[in-house]
Amino acid sequence: MDNDSLDYPVTLAALRRRWWAYVLFCTAFLASSYALLLAAWEPSYALRWLAISSAAMVYPVAVLWRELKHNHRSGESTLLASLGPGNLLSLLRGTLVSGLAGFIFSPWPSGWLAWLPGSLYILSDVTDFLDGYLARKSRQATRLGEILEMSFDGLGVLVGSLLIVQYGQAPIWYLWVAFARYLFLGGIWLRRRLGKPVYDLPPSAMRRAFAAWQMGLVAALLLPVFSPPGTTLAAILFTLPFLAGFLRDWLSVSGSDRQSGELAAGIKTAAESWLPLAVRASLLLLTVAVLPDQFRDLGLQTPVVILIALLEVVALLSVAAGFAGRVAAIVGLVILGIHQNTGILVLLQYLMAVAYTVIIFSGTGPYSLWKPEEYLIYRRIGERQATRNRVGILDETPG
């Protein structure tokens, strides 16, 4: 059955009733959140939040209305009457990001409200992680879901980046991250307008991972836990590889990488193999240098200080051995952030921060003991095991 059948207008009408249900949900979210803010925040700031969030909420509502006709599975034309759990979670992300946008142009709230922007962003990240999984598990992965994901992913990074710059957690040049996706799409549009070729991007699991690391950084900087200059250093370390990834993709879509294939392959090999090995060896030496200081007079410290010292050593050893290295590197960066809140970081700790960031983006490379996090990078949750097709090529079937 295709969309020319008599069922199409009936199904579309059912979807539009679900659109009205989403509008009511957004309205209830705005009203209840405004009542909460009005009771705990300056009334003028609460009213400003309501105005900006209401304006931002028009975007997900409009996107859903415009794209309802794409609520069909890839390769099919039959319209599905149900939005499915994956799309509903994506729509929740659109609502949360719109609520986050309401904090723009207002000072960072104090007290328990200071945790609200970061909490909204983290919740939106969780929905981003789970919506595709639910869509695949329910067998309702649709073109509509792809559109919603692309629309809200960019909006979330944009709003979150604007807020951490506004709150002084990152320097103003960090806005390059906020607008990178839109500049990239604008460049593609301009090339087409000028009649220049635009090539397809090669598939890359790391593209999704780079975006995830950046979203994690924004989430951390929106929490009232870390502060400059540590947050500025983190912004620098995470921004450089992120923008380098966009540059690599631009060279691909513009065809420039076709003229430097051997050089690009050499850089990729170095980044994925030799660089992680060198960093891990350096961290092993740092562990030997740090270990005596960590355990000197440790018995005289509080239990919290002892725990942090032990975690720091474990993180160093785990990264050096390639044992869940990316996770250990994230733990190491968090510990450095805690150190920065209680004192001034020394040169050795700055070098550790650089090394941890390299491992987060490049992985631990060869000769690693255990790399469980690679599963989430190279495969999406909810996918079945790869199976061989008739010509011997590995296929991945969504589950």
C-alpha positions as CSV (number, residue, x, y, z in Angstrom):
1,M,0.0,0.0,0.0
2,D,1.4,3.4,-0.9
3,N,0.6,7.0,0.1
4,D,-1.8,7.3,-2.8
5,S,-4.2,4.9,-1.1
6,L,-7.4,6.0,0.7
7,D,-5.7,5.1,4.0
8,Y,-3.2,7.9,3.6
9,P,-5.4,10.9,4.6
10,V,-6.9,8.9,7.5
11,T,-3.4,8.0,8.8
12,L,-2.2,11.6,8.3
13,A,-5.2,12.9,10.3
14,A,-4.4,10.5,13.1
15,L,-0.8,11.8,13.1
16,R,-2.0,15.4,13.3
17,R,-4.1,14.5,16.3
18,R,-0.8,13.3,17.9
19,W,0.7,16.6,16.9
20,W,-2.0,18.4,18.9
21,A,-1.2,16.1,21.8
22,Y,2.5,17.2,21.6
23,V,1.4,20.9,21.5
24,L,-0.6,20.3,24.7
25,F,2.4,18.6,26.3
26,C,4.7,21.5,25.4
27,T,2.2,23.9,26.8
28,A,2.0,22.0,30.1
29,F,5.8,21.9,30.3
30,L,6.0,25.6,29.8
31,A,3.3,26.4,32.4
32,S,4.6,24.1,35.1
33,S,8.2,25.1,34.6
34,Y,7.2,28.8,34.7
35,A,5.3,28.2,38.0
36,L,8.4,26.5,39.4
37,L,10.8,29.3,38.3
38,L,8.4,32.0,39.5
39,A,8.5,30.5,43.0
40,A,12.3,30.2,43.2
41,W,13.8,32.8,40.9
42,E,13.5,36.5,40.2
43,P,10.1,37.1,38.6
44,S,11.5,39.1,35.7
45,Y,14.0,36.3,34.9
46,A,11.2,33.7,35.1
47,L,9.0,35.7,32.7
48,R,12.0,36.1,30.3
49,W,12.5,32.3,30.5
50,L,8.8,31.8,29.6
51,A,9.0,34.2,26.6
52,I,12.2,32.7,25.2
53,S,11.3,29.1,25.8
54,S,7.9,29.7,24.2
55,A,9.5,31.2,21.1
56,A,12.0,28.3,20.9
57,M,9.2,25.7,21.3
58,V,7.8,26.8,18.0
59,Y,10.7,25.1,16.3
60,P,10.1,21.5,17.3
61,V,6.4,21.9,17.0
62,A,6.8,23.3,13.4
63,V,9.3,20.6,12.4
64,L,6.9,17.9,13.6
65,W,4.0,19.3,11.7
66,R,5.9,19.8,8.5
67,E,7.6,16.4,8.5
68,L,4.6,14.2,9.6
69,K,4.4,13.0,6.0
70,H,7.8,11.3,6.5
71,N,6.6,8.9,9.3
72,H,7.4,5.8,7.2
73,R,10.2,3.3,7.3
74,S,13.2,3.8,5.1
75,G,12.5,2.3,1.7
76,E,8.8,2.1,2.2
77,S,6.0,4.6,1.5
78,T,3.3,3.4,3.9
79,L,2.6,6.0,6.5
80,L,2.7,4.7,10.1
81,A,-0.2,5.9,12.3
82,S,1.9,5.8,15.5
83,L,4.9,8.0,16.1
84,G,6.6,5.2,18.0
85,P,8.7,5.4,21.2
86,G,11.8,6.6,19.4
87,N,10.2,9.6,17.9
88,L,8.4,10.4,21.1
89,L,11.7,10.5,22.9
90,S,13.2,12.8,20.2
91,L,10.2,15.1,20.6
92,L,10.9,15.2,24.4
93,R,14.5,16.2,23.5
94,G,13.1,19.1,21.4
95,T,11.0,20.2,24.4
96,L,14.0,20.0,26.8
97,V,16.3,21.9,24.5
98,S,13.6,24.6,24.1
99,G,13.4,24.9,27.9
100,L,17.1,25.2,28.1
101,A,17.1,28.0,25.6
102,G,14.9,30.0,28.0
103,F,18.0,30.6,30.2
104,I,19.7,32.6,27.5
105,F,20.1,36.3,28.3
106,S,19.6,35.7,32.1
107,P,22.3,35.2,34.7
108,W,23.2,31.7,36.0
109,P,20.6,30.9,38.7
110,S,21.8,30.4,42.2
111,G,21.1,27.7,44.8
112,W,19.5,24.5,43.6
113,L,18.3,26.3,40.4
114,A,22.0,26.5,39.3
115,W,21.7,22.8,38.5
116,L,18.7,23.1,36.3
117,P,20.3,24.1,33.0
118,G,22.8,21.3,33.2
119,S,20.2,18.8,34.2
120,L,18.0,19.7,31.2
121,Y,20.9,19.3,28.9
122,I,21.9,16.0,30.4
123,L,18.4,14.7,30.1
124,S,18.3,15.8,26.4
125,D,21.6,13.9,25.9
126,V,20.1,10.8,27.4
127,T,17.1,11.0,25.1
128,D,19.5,11.4,22.2
129,F,21.3,8.2,23.3
130,L,18.1,6.2,23.6
131,D,15.8,7.4,20.9
132,G,17.5,5.5,18.0
133,Y,17.7,2.3,20.2
134,L,14.0,2.4,20.9
135,A,13.2,3.1,17.3
136,R,15.2,0.1,16.2
137,K,13.9,-2.2,18.9
138,S,10.3,-1.3,18.1
139,R,11.0,-1.6,14.3
140,Q,9.8,2.0,13.8
141,A,13.0,3.6,12.6
142,T,11.5,6.2,10.2
143,R,12.6,9.1,8.0
144,L,10.7,11.4,10.4
145,G,13.0,10.1,13.2
146,E,16.1,10.9,11.2
147,I,14.8,14.5,10.5
148,L,14.0,15.0,14.2
149,E,17.4,13.8,15.3
150,M,19.3,16.0,12.9
151,S,17.2,19.0,13.8
152,F,17.4,18.7,17.6
153,D,21.1,17.6,17.8
154,G,22.4,20.7,16.2
155,L,20.0,22.9,18.2
156,G,21.1,21.3,21.5
157,V,24.8,21.9,20.9
158,L,24.0,25.5,19.8
159,V,22.0,26.4,22.9
160,G,24.3,24.6,25.3
161,S,27.4,26.3,23.8
162,L,25.7,29.7,24.0
163,L,25.0,29.2,27.6
164,I,28.5,28.1,28.7
165,V,29.9,31.1,27.0
166,Q,27.3,33.3,28.6
167,Y,28.1,31.8,32.0
168,G,31.8,32.4,31.5
169,Q,32.6,28.7,31.5
170,A,34.2,28.9,28.0
171,P,35.7,31.7,26.0
172,I,33.7,33.5,23.3
173,W,35.6,31.7,20.5
174,Y,33.9,28.5,21.7
175,L,31.0,29.7,19.6
176,W,32.8,28.2,16.6
177,V,31.6,24.9,18.0
178,A,28.0,26.2,18.3
179,F,27.9,27.3,14.7
180,A,30.2,24.7,13.1
181,R,27.4,22.5,11.8
182,Y,25.4,25.4,10.4
183,L,28.5,26.8,8.7
184,F,29.2,23.4,7.3
185,L,25.7,23.0,5.9
186,G,25.8,26.6,4.6
187,G,29.1,25.9,2.8
188,I,27.5,22.9,1.1
189,W,24.5,25.0,0.0
190,L,26.8,27.6,-1.4
191,R,28.9,25.1,-3.4
192,R,25.7,23.8,-5.0
193,R,24.5,27.3,-5.7
194,L,27.8,28.0,-7.5
195,G,27.5,24.8,-9.5
196,K,30.5,23.2,-7.7
197,P,30.5,19.4,-7.0
198,V,29.5,18.2,-3.5
199,Y,30.7,14.7,-2.7
200,D,29.1,12.2,-0.3
201,L,30.7,12.0,3.2
202,P,32.3,8.6,3.8
203,P,30.8,6.7,6.7
204,S,32.5,7.3,10.0
205,A,31.6,6.0,13.4
206,M,34.0,8.5,14.9
207,R,31.9,11.4,13.6
208,R,29.2,10.4,16.1
209,A,31.7,9.9,18.8
210,F,33.3,13.3,18.4
211,A,29.8,14.9,18.7
212,A,29.2,12.8,21.8
213,W,32.4,14.0,23.5
214,Q,31.5,17.6,22.7
215,M,28.0,17.1,24.2
216,G,29.6,15.6,27.3
217,L,31.8,18.6,27.7
218,V,28.9,21.0,27.4
219,A,27.0,19.0,29.9
220,A,29.9,19.1,32.4
221,L,30.4,22.9,32.0
222,L,26.7,23.6,32.5
223,L,27.0,22.1,36.0
224,P,28.1,24.3,38.9
225,V,31.0,22.0,39.7
226,F,33.9,23.2,37.5
227,S,35.1,26.7,36.9
228,P,37.8,28.6,34.9
229,P,40.7,28.3,34.1
230,G,40.1,24.5,34.1
231,T,37.0,24.9,32.0
232,T,38.8,27.1,29.5
233,L,41.5,24.5,29.2
234,A,38.9,21.8,28.6
235,A,37.2,23.9,26.0
236,I,40.5,24.3,24.1
237,L,41.4,20.6,24.3
238,F,38.0,19.4,23.1
239,T,37.4,22.1,20.5
240,L,40.6,21.5,18.4
241,P,39.8,17.9,17.5
242,F,36.1,18.7,17.0
243,L,36.8,21.4,14.5
244,A,39.5,19.3,12.9
245,G,36.8,16.7,12.3
246,F,34.7,19.3,10.5
247,L,37.7,20.3,8.4
248,R,38.3,16.7,7.5
249,D,34.6,16.4,6.5
250,W,34.7,19.6,4.5
251,L,37.8,18.3,2.6
252,S,35.7,15.2,1.8
253,V,32.6,16.9,0.5
254,S,34.6,19.4,-1.5
255,G,36.8,16.7,-3.0
256,S,40.0,18.2,-1.7
257,D,41.0,15.0,0.1
258,R,41.2,13.2,-3.3
259,Q,44.4,15.0,-4.0
260,S,46.0,14.2,-0.6
261,G,44.9,10.6,-0.1
262,E,48.3,9.2,1.0
263,L,49.0,12.0,3.4
264,A,45.5,11.7,4.9
265,A,46.0,7.9,5.3
266,G,49.3,8.5,7.0
267,I,47.9,11.0,9.4
268,K,45.0,8.7,10.2
269,T,47.4,5.8,11.0
270,A,49.5,8.0,13.2
271,A,46.5,9.3,15.0
272,E,45.0,5.9,15.6
273,S,48.1,3.9,16.3
274,W,51.4,5.6,17.1
275,L,50.1,8.7,18.9
276,P,47.9,6.7,21.5
277,L,50.9,4.4,22.2
278,A,53.2,7.3,22.8
279,V,50.6,9.0,25.0
280,R,50.1,5.8,27.0
281,A,53.9,5.4,27.5
282,S,54.1,9.0,28.7
283,L,51.3,8.4,31.2
284,L,53.0,5.3,32.5
285,L,56.1,7.5,33.2
286,L,53.8,10.1,34.9
287,T,52.3,7.3,37.0
288,V,55.7,6.5,38.3
289,A,56.3,10.2,39.0
290,V,53.0,10.8,40.7
291,L,52.7,7.6,42.7
292,P,55.1,8.5,45.5
293,D,53.4,11.9,46.0
294,Q,49.9,10.4,46.0
295,F,50.7,8.0,48.8
296,R,53.0,10.2,50.9
297,D,51.2,11.1,54.2
298,L,48.0,9.6,52.7
299,G,47.0,8.1,56.0
300,L,46.7,11.6,57.5
301,Q,44.1,12.7,54.9
302,T,40.3,12.5,54.9
303,P,38.6,9.5,53.3
304,V,37.5,11.7,50.4
305,V,41.0,12.8,49.7
306,I,42.2,9.2,49.9
307,L,39.5,8.0,47.5
308,I,40.4,10.8,45.0
309,A,44.1,9.9,45.1
310,L,43.4,6.2,44.6
311,L,41.0,7.0,41.6
312,E,43.7,9.2,40.0
313,V,46.3,6.4,40.2
314,V,43.7,3.9,38.9
315,A,42.9,6.2,36.0
316,L,46.5,6.7,35.1
317,L,47.2,2.9,35.2
318,S,44.1,2.0,33.2
319,V,44.9,4.5,30.4
320,A,48.5,3.3,30.3
321,A,47.4,-0.3,30.1
322,G,44.6,0.3,27.6
323,F,42.0,-1.0,30.0
324,A,38.8,0.8,29.3
325,G,41.1,3.7,28.4
326,R,38.5,6.3,27.2
327,V,36.4,5.9,30.3
328,A,39.5,6.1,32.5
329,A,40.6,9.2,30.7
330,I,37.2,10.9,31.4
331,V,37.6,9.9,35.1
332,G,41.1,11.4,35.1
333,L,39.9,14.7,33.6
334,V,37.1,14.9,36.3
335,I,39.7,14.4,39.0
336,L,41.9,17.1,37.5
337,G,38.9,19.4,37.6
338,I,38.4,18.6,41.3
339,H,42.1,19.5,41.9
340,Q,41.6,22.7,40.0
341,N,38.8,23.7,42.3
342,T,41.0,23.2,45.4
343,G,44.2,24.7,44.1
344,I,46.3,25.6,41.2
345,L,47.2,22.9,38.6
346,V,50.9,22.4,38.0
347,L,52.6,21.8,34.6
348,L,52.5,18.0,35.1
349,Q,48.7,18.1,35.6
350,Y,48.2,20.2,32.5
351,L,50.2,17.6,30.5
352,M,48.0,14.9,32.0
353,A,44.9,16.8,30.8
354,V,46.3,16.9,27.3
355,A,47.1,13.2,27.3
356,Y,43.7,12.3,28.6
357,T,42.0,14.3,25.9
358,V,44.1,12.7,23.2
359,I,43.0,9.2,24.5
360,I,39.4,10.2,24.6
361,F,39.4,11.2,20.9
362,S,41.8,8.7,19.5
363,G,41.3,5.7,21.8
364,T,44.2,3.7,23.3
365,G,45.3,2.2,20.0
366,P,46.9,-1.2,19.6
367,Y,48.1,-3.5,22.4
368,S,45.3,-2.5,24.7
369,L,44.0,-4.9,27.3
370,W,40.3,-4.1,27.0
371,K,38.3,-1.6,25.0
372,P,34.6,-2.1,25.8
373,E,33.7,1.5,25.0
374,E,34.6,0.9,21.3
375,Y,31.4,-1.1,21.0
376,L,29.3,2.0,21.5
377,I,31.4,4.0,19.1
378,Y,31.4,1.5,16.2
379,R,27.9,0.0,16.8
380,R,24.7,1.6,17.8
381,I,22.8,0.0,20.7
382,G,19.9,-2.1,19.5
383,E,21.7,-3.6,16.5
384,R,22.0,-7.3,16.0
385,Q,25.3,-9.1,15.4
386,A,26.7,-8.7,12.0
387,T,25.8,-11.4,9.6
388,R,27.3,-12.4,6.2
389,N,25.2,-12.0,3.1
390,R,25.4,-14.2,0.1
391,V,28.5,-12.6,-1.3
392,G,30.4,-12.8,1.9
393,I,30.0,-9.1,2.9
394,L,29.2,-8.3,6.5
395,D,25.8,-6.7,7.0
396,E,24.4,-5.1,10.1
397,T,20.7,-5.7,10.7
398,P,18.8,-3.4,13.0
399,G,17.1,-5.1,15.8
